[in-house]
Amino acid sequence: MTAAEAVKAYVRMHRMQLAADGELLSLLLPDRFDADGVVDFARYALEKLRAENQALRAERDALKSLNDRGARLAEGVQRAVLDLIGARSFAEVIAAAMAAAPVFGADRAVVCIEALDGIATASDGVRLVAPGTVTAVVGPGGVGTILSGGGELLFGRTGYRSIAAFRLKIGKPDALFVLGSLYENRFEGREAWLGSFARALERAVRAWLDLPKA
């Protein structure tokens, strides 16, 4: 064992005694400790408490910010649902769904309907997609999903890096409520709110199309 290794081993075995030796600390770390060690130990303790206090403040502020964002999201969803309830036509229902996009941090919202016989054209806010698209996106019995791509399939354009798609149970043809964002991971943690809004939209659509309750 070298002299340096022997010193390190001694320090490890007697670190508590060495930490209490102000004179030795002043020799090893003259910029932090004086010969008595008392002044700098107090400063060290104060600095540690200050750092811990700052960390606690940062954690508190982060939690407050999270709670504030949650409250704003809840209020936004509530307003969006009230807009659906207050719609005076099917067109206004679709317009309310599109207007809800910013509430969830989305850049665009659209209702995708599978193109079947008897449905030839789309309207503003409604996009026709190929038969089987809904099952391909959310699964045979799926309700909703979060995707990182597929904008060209659901929106007719690429560039969306976050997509949320929720099945609308309105009978045939199958349909989806879809939101797209140009930013990654935009909808994580918002699935429950998105699902609730999709259910409200589904009911509004069924009411205006005079469909029986699901």
SULQUI-V428914 format. One record per helix or strand. SS is the DSSP state (H for helix, E for strand). FROM is the first residue (numbers start at 1). TO is the last residue. Records with the same first field share a line. If there is no record, write none. Layout:
SS=FROM-TO ; FROM-TO
This chain:
H=3-13 ; 15-19 ; 22-28 ; 38-85 ; 90-99 ; 101-104 ; 133-138 ; 151-154 ; 191-208
E=108-114 ; 126-129 ; 144-147 ; 162-168 ; 175-181
